[in-house]
Amino acid sequence: MKFEDKIDLYSDEGKLLAEKVPIEALHPYRNPYMKEIYLTLKRTAIVDLGKLQGMLRDGRTGWSTTVGQDEIKMPWYGLDLDLVEDSEEIAEELKKMLQLKEGDDTNIISLEGGSLLVVQLPLEVLRLSADYSPAFTQVSVALGQIIAKKYGLDNPLDRPYRFGMLKNCLHGRYPQYVGPNPGNPVAPLMKVPSILEGMGTGYKSFMINHVVALGNNRTLHAVALATIFEQGAQFEMGNAIGWYERYQLLGSAFQGFNANNLVLDMVKENARGTAYDVVLTLMERALADGVIEEPPRKYPFVQPSGYKLYQLKDYAMWNAYGVAALLAAVIVNSGAMRAAQNTSAVLGSWNDFIAFEGGGLPDPDAGRVMGTGLGFGFYTHGLYGGAGPGAFTMDHVIVRHTSGFLTPCIVAGMCLDAGSQIFRPNVTSGLYYTLAEELPIFQNPLEKLAEAAESIKGEI
């Protein structure tokens, strides 16, 4: 065992799920549930046949922004194809074309009367691929061939523009542009690799509202999923290697997975309190648990006024307590307000409270949360005139600068929002609510994570 730390895992109702779990059992590359999540993200694509049918009918393609999906229309090139009506046949052909061998783990789920197809490629394809591009490229090309053949578009001498229209509806301006249209009718769950914000950021390329929807607005469930996505990216980017591994494992366990019931305890204790009260609870709990200690009773450790400069024994554990308290503060504030717009105020300002109460103890993520939170506050309140916190992707240039401990807090705020936002999850992420119902892997993540950790703790 690399680290001596062991924790207890609790549900979002305070039920003990697993005892004395080594933190290494929560490593993204060792925990079986986390590994299954990552493979699901890589092998899954969504085919919106209803949208594709409408695009082909209207000659609508080639837009460059999500809100500009009607900016290019060429109905004189339109094709009236009954894709939704024929979805069962299309799905059968698609499965035959994508599978490596008959009876393998290729899977296609039809939803909403055939309007949507959830396509899952064989794991062997992803194992051998350089990245997860096949979730877009193979699905899109196969679908194009099936449609062309079925509806007689495959004769290049007969109105050749029809093939071009089909290609553009499936691929957008790619390869003239770095990726397909935003909101493309064929899309992997994550951003296509060619438009990622940097190496290793794929797992955190989700819109925050999508994560809320996958968690079905259940706060600590959505937070757990956000943490799994974020920490998968942190490890892939190299941010959790060597010196930083314990730091990341502890932080994700206490903030994202309710280790030792710390988050829930802090929320309950301050249910009628303020974000500042959470800091006081943090100090009391950290002292009681031996994470920090009283300073020597002499100057300069105790100032003439009686102000104490507390001593730090274990920085990684202190950070884990700090990011858990940060999440609790967001939950207390957003829960009282029933709105997410205050999330950035907590993320940007709450960290100062720790410095005031702790005599200069480091704030969460060594200042990264505070710095990112201040920028997030500006972009959600100032420059954009109130852009919704949930509309940001987790890899957005504004929110991506922490070690994975900021966006779970935003997810929590959006879970507790009572509909105050223009960009609400039920507006931006309806498909992901459907996925949460149809794909059991996204249901009850805390329980499944704990069960998986329990299954491997013996070998660790």
Secondary structure, 3 states (H helix, E strand, C coil): CCCCCEEEEECCCCCEEEEEEEHHHHCCCCCHHHHHHHHHHHHEEEEEHHHHHHHHHHCECCCCCHHHCCCCECHHHCCCCCCCCCHHHHHHHHHHHHCCCCCCCCEEEEEHHHCEEEEECCHHHHHHCCCCCHHHHHHHHHHHHHHHHHCCCCCCCCCCHHHHHHHHHHHCCCCCCCCCCCCCCEEECCCCHHHCCCCCCHHHCCEHHHHHHHCCCCHHHHHHHHHHHHHHHHHHHCCCCHHHHHHHHHHHHHHHCCECCHHHHHHHHCCCCCHHHHHHHHHHHHHHCCCEECCCCCCCCECCCCCECCEECCHHHHHHHHHHHHHHHHHHHHHHHCCCCCHHHHHHHHHHHHHHHHCCCCCHHHHHHHHHHHHHHHHHHCCCCCCCHHHCECCCCCCCCCCCCCHHHHHHHHHHCCCCCCCCHHHHCHHHHHHHHHCHHHCCHHHHHHHHHHHHCCCC
